Amino acid sequence: MDIAVIGSNMVDLIAYIDSMPKMGETIEAPDFKMGCGGKGANQAIAAAKLGASVMMITKVGDDIFADNTIRNFQHYGVNTDYVMKVSGVSSGVAPIFVDKSSQNRILIIKGANAHLKPSDIDNAEERLKKCKLFILQLEIPLETVYYAIDFANKHQIPVILNPAPASRELDIDYACKCDFFMPNETELEILTGLPVETMPQIQVAANTLLAKGLKNLIVTLGNKGSVWLRGNKITYIEPYKVNAVDTSGAGDAFIGCFAHYYIITGNVIESMKTASLFAAYSVTGQGTQSSYPNKDEFEQFRQQFDN
């Protein structure tokens, strides 16, 4: 396997709204879609759609969503040998509200994701040791995230940690054990308690984390691009201009794509540029995984910007 994603899956319940209802108000929304999501699953499928060999370690419930989630992984070629059911709990769900400007607000209910334990990593030990890269997020218990980082370090496997949803409880010492720490600007603000409205502010906030020992900090900035900070160096990657329809899952698209191309090339800047373009494609369609292009679709899209 190229990539092991140890993390979450969710069922996305997406309401497209004109405006958020006020307290006690009921309003009609113009559209609704249901799809498979969750940060871990999104990142796994983004990489798999581009041709990466991906395994997923996650938990689903014993409800109507579970089998559909497993089939969805399999449809995109993600290995599901270690996608396990937990009896008596729901699968993870994510109600998502997307407004007319394509911005989103998301709630998550972890459900079975909260039952992913260090023992699940031990159960997959032989397969995991052969992977080239781990991807982790924070929609599973922190003890499992820490255990996965220690496992990867023991076996000299690079780690991408996406601190989402951001938690001040995250032990920064564990983040420093990861090869790449990838928050978006909002997560950076939560983790540092500092403003991130301008690039100088982002750099100040980032430097507080780098000073604690982070190796590589990549901050995704939505339609403002992305930035890579390490030591006293900073590299800014320009965004690609597209007509955004739905920004849900764009950060996950970036991470999954980055992981795939970084394994192939070892080049951080080129992998960031490619990931930025892949994320740009994703916001031109509705939904999360359904908006990610496969390899052929992405290459066609890329040609528009190469000319």
C-alpha angles and dihedrals in degrees: 000000000000099000135023115199110198105187152065141343125192139179107237115221101191122193116187106211140185091209139347114264118248122236109300093003126127117200135171119253119208099225146010134194133180122208146149116276144136123143096262095045092045092052092047094051094044089057094041093051088058091053103267119145102240135181123194126211109193144120130243129190130243095256135104091280098058103077092041090054092051092047090050092056090049092048090061094043099255113149110245101184088117100039101112134188123233116207121227098021136089125248115252115277133192121198106204127192117200118189131205092270089058093248117137141214117199137194120191130202106193098204110160091004088076088063097061103117139185088254088066088062091049090051090057095040099121093049094043094052089064095054123108098211141013124214119199137178135178102253088097129061114295092230088062092048091051092046091051091050091051090047091051093047091050091054096038094244117152116242133210112198117195104192095211128172085028116239127187085208090071110118104235090205088067091047087055090057089062123089093221130025109195118185126155119236094268092051090048089054092050094046095049103028088227131121118261103184096118134036093250089052091049089052092050091049092046092049091058088061096040089053088061091059109273112160102206125005116192115184119194112213104189111228090000095068127237139287134213118208126184128157105328094330127103129186122188121204115204118231124244113241114236137148103264118216102166126002095194111130096006093126090051090049089054093050096046092048093044091052093052096049095040090058090051100043109017085217112129098191096048090045090052092050091050092046091050090054092047091051089048090056090050095059092056091072135050123260131019117268092017089060094055115101125229119235096273094045090049094050090052090050092048091057090066089064098038093063 
